[in-house]
């Protein structure tokens, strides 16, 4: 994983990214802290790009892809950041090699990662039932719980929207086309499970939905393009995720678009990517998971309390009591909704808005420091807790402005520039074909 930040106001974009990447094999997990995730998308124009999660696309490093893309477009300039992003998407879809063997491997990786998570959900469900029962489960109970957990996942995925490229694709046809990787992923994660024919049908549906619907796997890549297009006076940011190429089609979904304008509430924004819980704490004054827990607890408390009052004091027929209980619940839900809205307004007024007002007028140097600090905060939290150390290493920081272009504030190198003067000569003096730098 990673921690990345984009801060935008009317004058500039500040981008910051850590250097950690976690590599998992069948026997071990290893984290490295030397990976580049922040790059210039054009050598000539004010556009940058950040990569998070999977550092490869169809087994090609994103760093290589970005440098090939820069070489392809040379000094071409596009009107908007959306156009830069779309040009990059067309490049990875149409101009990168994606042989059938790589697509088969990719499908297997997507299914295997999803099935691994589903297998963990089944284990948790079985453990919870076993603890509740106080004794070992029968084979029939294990089979039924396994089936119910898999069906729940099938039902969840069935409600997701289809990806644009796969709207006309039958999910079962995808599974039939990639039958071998499906069976391999199934064998890897469910060979010890009690799987009925009906449960197997659910798993086939899940496999198809995973590819054609908007529910990306843990091995997806996130891409953030930010800066200024030729016709843009204020910066903008385009964010998309991709799960590779399957059945000759790019599995991709736009995740967000932000642009800065003259409007009072649109003059600045702070956007975290990947592991952004510490940024949410900083902005909102509370951890988002803890906030969600509090909100669920308040809703549950008020519902139970209204039921208790009605059960104890309501009079009349059973039908009348049931109607009064429904009315009390509705009143409780309205009161809770009003309470939560007031809390949200308070957080916005006392925590979020003061920060955003300051960001609107921050100089570029301060924006860079703020972006670096927010990534450092996430890294520190991971380092001193029992969580996996998936954020860390040197933090690369850049500022992009309309006039000055892409400016590195901090940039790590895998070599000592003083020992490689030929690199610097080539970097600064070659023409449009130079692409041997590491930025």
N, C-alpha and C positions, 0 to 999 in steps of 0.2 A: 504494500500500500504506500501511501504518500500523503503529504500535506502541501497544498498549493493555495495561493491567495492571489486574487486580482482586486486591485483597488482603482476605481475610476472616478475622476472628477472632470470638470470641463477643460482642463489644460493638459491632462496626461493620464497614462495608465501605468500603475506599478504592478509588476509581476514578481512573485517569489515562489521558489520550489525547493524542497529538500532534496537529498541525494540518495535516499534509501530505496532499495529494491529487495524483495524477498523472493528467493528461488526455491521452489518445492520439487523434490524428487520422491521416488518411492521409498527411499531410505532415510532422508534427512531434509531439514529446512535450513536454509542459509540466508542471512541478510547481509547485503553489501551496501556501503555508504559512499559510492563513487560514481553514481549514474547521473547522466545529464538528462534533465526533463524539460528544460526551458531553452528555446532556440529563437533565432531570427527566422521568420518565414520568408522574408525578402532581404537581400543584401542592400537594396537601394531605396526601400520605402518603409514607412513606420508601422511595421506589422510584426508581431511576435506570436509564438505558439508554445503551449505547454502540453505535456503528455502525462497522464496518470494511469495507475493500475498496471495493465499489461504493457511492458516495454517493447513488445513485438507485435507486428501485424502479419499474420500468415507466415510466421517464422522469420520475417525480415525486421530488423531493429527499426524502430520509429526514427531514430537518429539518422539512419541511412536513407529512409524514405524522405525525410524532410530535406536533406541535402540534395537528393536527386530531384526533388520538386523545385528547389531553388535554382538548380542548374537548368531545369526545363523551362521555367518561366523567365529566367534571366532578369531583365529590368522591366518586364511588363508591369503595368500598374492598373489596378482595378478600382472602380468607383466607390465600393463599400467593402466593409469587412465581411459581409455576407457573401459577396462575390469572391473574395479571397478564399473563404471557407469552402464555397461550392466548387471552386477550381481545384482545391486540394482533394475534395471528395471525388471529383471526376478523375483525378490523377490516380488515386489509390484503387479506384474501381476499374478503370479502363487501361491503365498504362503500367501496372505492376503485374508480374507473373503470378498466376494463381492456378497451378496445375491441379488436375483432379486428385492426385495423391495428397496434396496439401489440404484440399477441401475436405477430403475424407478424414484426415488427421484433425482438422479443425472441428468437424462435427463430433468426432469422438471426444475431443477435449471439452466441448460445450456440454454434451450429455453427461460425461463422467463427472464434471464439477457439480452439475445440478443433482445428479443421482447421489453423490456423496453427501450433499446437504440433506436431501430427502431421507437417506439412510440414517443420518443423525437424528432427524425428527422422529423417525420410527422408534429408534432406541430410547429417546426421551419419553415418548408416549408409553412404551412398554414398561419403562422403569417407574413412571408415575402410577400406572395402573397396579403394578406389583406392590408398590409401597402402600397404595390405598387399600389393596386387598389383604396385605399382610402375609402373603404366601405366594408360592410359585404359580405362574399362569399355566393353564392347560394349552395344548397345541391349538385347540379351536379358538381360544381367546387370543393367542398370539396371532393366528391367521386373521381373525376379525379386526384386531387393532391395526395390523399392518395394512389390510385392505382399506379400512376407514381413513388412515393417515394419507395413503396414496390417493384415495378418492377426493379427499379435501384439497390436496394439491392440484389435482385435475380440475376440480371445480373452480379454484382460484384462477388458474391459468385460462380457463375457458372464457372468463369475463374480461380478459385483457384485450386491448385493441390490436388489430392486425398491423404489422409494419407495412408501409406503403408499397414496397417492392414485392411483398408476398400476399397482397390482397386476393389475388386470383389463384393462389396455390393451395391445394388440398394438403393439410398437415400429414395425412396418412401416406400421401405420395412421397413426401420427404423421407419418412421412416422406411418405406419400401425401397427407395433408391439407395439409402445408406443402411441397409439391413445388417451388414457385417459389423460396422462400428456400433450400431444399436445393441446387438447381441453381446459385443465385447464389453460395453459399458454396463449392461445388465449383469453379465457374469461377474464383473469386477466388484459390484456393490450389492447385489441381491442374491448371490448364489446360496447363501446361508438362510435366506428368508423363506417363510412359508407363502409362496406365491400361487394363487389360484389363477385359472384362465381369465376370470373377470378382472382380477388385479393386474394381470399382464396386459389386458386391453387398456386399462387406465394408464399404465406406464407407456404404452405406445402413443396414446393421446397426449400425454405429457411431453414426450419426446418431440412430437410434431409441433405442439404449441410453443415449445421453447424456441424453435427456430423461426416460426412465422409471426410470433406475437411479441409485443413490447415488454419483454421480461428477460433482460440480458443476464448472461452467465457471470460468475466470478472471474472469468478469464477475459472479459471484455477490455477494451482500451477506451479511455476518455481523451478527447482532444479539445483544447481551448484555443481559439484564434482571437487575438485582441489587437487593437491599435486604431489606425486611421486609414480609411479609404481616400481616394483622390478627392472625392466630393464631400467628405465628411469634415466638418469643423470641430466636432466633438467626438471623443472616442466611443467605440462600441466593441462588443464581445459576442462571439458565437461559440456555442458549446454543443458538441455532439459526442455520442458513444457508438462504438462499432464492435461487433462480435465476429468480424472477419467476412469471408466470402463463402457462401454455401449455395450449391445448385446454380453456380454462376452468377449469383446476385449478392450485392453488398448488404450485409445485415447492419443497418444503421438507423439511428433515431436522434433527432434534434432534441437536446435537453434544455436549451435555454438561449435567449438572446437578450442582451442588455445594451441600451444606448443612452448616452447622456444628452440632455437637452437644456434649454433655457428655463424650463418649467421649475418652479421652486422645489418640488418633491422629486425631481429627476436630475439633479445636478451632481449626485455622487452615489456610489454604491460600493459595497464590500462583498465579495463573493468567494467563499471557500470551496475547494474541490477535494474529493476523496474524504479524508478524515478531518472533518470540520467542526467537531464537537466543542473544542476549546474556543473557536471563534464565536460560536453561538453563545457560550457562557460569557464571553467578553462583551458581546453586543447586548444580550438580553438580561444579563445578571443572574442567569440560572441555567443549569444543564438541561438540554432539551428532553432527555429521557426522564429526568427527575420531574420536569414540568408535566410531561405526559402522564407519569405515575400519579402526581397530585391531582390532575384533572380527572383521571379515571376514579381515583379514591373518593373525590368529592361527589361525583355523579353516583357512585355506588352507595355512599353513605346516605345521601339525600333520598335515594330510592328506597333503601331499606327502612329509613326512618318514617317515610310517608306510609309504607306498607304496615309498619308496626302500629302507627297511630290508627290507621283505618281498621286493622284487625282487632284492635283493643276497644275502639270507641264507636265505630260505625254501627248504625242500627238499621233495621228494616229487613227486607227479604234478601236472599242470597244474590239475586240479580241486582238489587239496589246497592248492596255492599260492593259488588264487583264494579259497578259503575262509579261509585264514590272512590274506590281504590284507583281506577284509571284516571279519574279527575285529579286526585291528589298527586299521582305520578306526573301527570302533565304539568301541574303547577310547580312541582319540584324541579322538573327539567327546565322550565322557563326561568326559575330563580337561579339555577346553576348556570344556565347560559348567560344570564345577565351578569352574574358574578365573574365568570370567565372573561367576558367582554371588558368589564371594568379593569380586571387584572392586566389584560393585554394592552389596554389604553395606557395604564400606568407604566408598564414596561416600555412602551413606545415613547412616552413623554419623558420618563426619567432616565432611561438607559440608551435606547437606540437613537432617538432624535438628536441629543447633544453630541453624540459621536459623529453622526452623519452631517450635522451642521459644521463641525470642525473639519471633516474630510472635504467638504465643498471648497474650502479655501486653503487647504494644505499645500505648501510648496512641494515641488517634486522630490526634493531630498527627504522631506518628512514623510511623504507617501512611501518612499522606498524603505525608510526605517520602520514604519508601521507594518508594512507587508512582511518584512523580515522578522519583526518581533512576534507577529501572530503565528508564523510558521515555527519559530523557536519555542513559543509557548506550547504548541502541540507536541513538539519533540521532547521538551522537558517533561511534560506530563507522562508521555510514554516511557521515558527513561527511568523515572523514579517510581513507577507503578509496576504491578505485576503483569500488565498488558504486554503483548508482543511488541518488541522494539522495532516497529515498522516505519518509524519516522526518524530521520536523523542525518548525520553527515553535514558537510558544508551546505550552506544555503545560497543558491544562485538568485541574484536580484537584478532586475532590469527596469528601466523607466522608458516609456515610449511617449513622445510628444510630436505634434504636427511639424514643428520647425526643426527640432534637433534629431528626430528619428529615433531609432532603437539605440539606447545607451546602456551599456553594462555598468552596474554599480558594484556588483560582486560576481566573479566568475571563476570557478575552479578550472584548472588544467591538469591533465594527467602527466604533464611534463613540465620541466623548468624552462620558461621562455628564454632565459639568458643562455641556456645551453643549446638553443635551437634558433639562432638568428635567421637561418634560411626560411623557417616557417613564417616569421614575422615579415620578412621581405616579400615572400610569396603572397601572404595574406593582404598586405597593404598595397602592393604594386601590380598584381595581376589584374587582368580585365575581367569581363563578365563571366569567363569560364572558370574562374578560381572557385574551388569548392573543397579545399583540403583543410579548412579550419575545423575546430570542434564546437563552434557556436551555432 
